[in-house]
């Protein structure tokens, strides 16, 4: 059985204020407790994680005896494919059928051949692999396999070579070599047997990975090379320049509609599962390195993505000489731009996600001048947030601004009660602006900061 939702809204969120300064975004990882993962070991997601991702991101659930038609609909849904030509004709699927749009879309992409779809048939292992291979844009590779090469690969699969035709042998062999068909299915792979939930979720997850539509991350907190990867990501990031969006929000700054914002690039979005992820924002890279070490020392492992961002705020003329990245405005003040970052974390489970706050409040939250026992550059009001509800967090709003012609987003934060005013003001500046107010859960120190409190 399959449950799908045709529209998949990918929620992009970053951070900052619209009542003071700035910051950013996040989501999920494995089913075992992070505290049981060896310090030098990272693990690849499997069927359980792919299933969770498909359910939360696309509302796609497959269970029991899955038909070929249900699988076709799932593939079209997760890839966002819709038909463009109403002339596609199948011998066994009418245009009035709920399967037609998905089948036509995959046909146009060369994933299905027709003329018969046979959507009511039970999905077999071979058909599941073949459709996944084509959906992952790997079919031309498969068809380069000479028979000897394909058969050599198929010796890894106990029952495969005897029941596949030449084309099927090429497709399954290529699926093995490219990692679509993973080693845990080798011993039990029977091309004609009904596809299991485990295989189906694994194939769909691998398709998303191959198409660049799954989670995006540098590695795990416990990886031995995570520091080098973070350093490279930070050193190659720079001040983001998005003139079209900045014209809008800089005008809002000048009107005192907001007091700050940040700019992010959605191409770096971690795309984590919301229920297991957090976003942590900062400006000091030494702090990031020490934060990773702190999480390791506290037994918390997580996937880590580096999301570059640029923060902007008004720098008053009476504060003295501004930094290098400023633009002077009409009243003599400046708009100051700072290079910053967000770290998106996806934890193994909800308990590890909840434990993150205790670590921050103990070792990365400044409460007095000269306070000892904190990691470097700890803030009075650290900023971290979740897209799902957490105990002891507060709700605020990101008045999220997007541009359909670019990957950049702007994130002016505000208190919930101020959001309508901010959105109205932005639309007054640019009626065509795409502003999507989005509420999320933020740590209490930052929430108090938005209220003008010092701690």
PyMOL commands that set and color helices and strands:
alter all, ss='L'
color gray80, all
select helices_A, chain A and resi 34-36+47-58+68-79+100-108+125-135+139-142+147-154+161-163+166-178+183-185+197-210+226-235+243-254+266-268+274-276+285-297+317-319+350-363+416-429+444-450
alter helices_A, ss='H'
color red, helices_A
select strands_A, chain A and resi 2-3+61-62+219-220+260-265+277-282+302-315+326-328+334-347+383-386+393-402+408-414+434-443
alter strands_A, ss='S'
color yellow, strands_A
deselect
rebuild
show_as cartoon
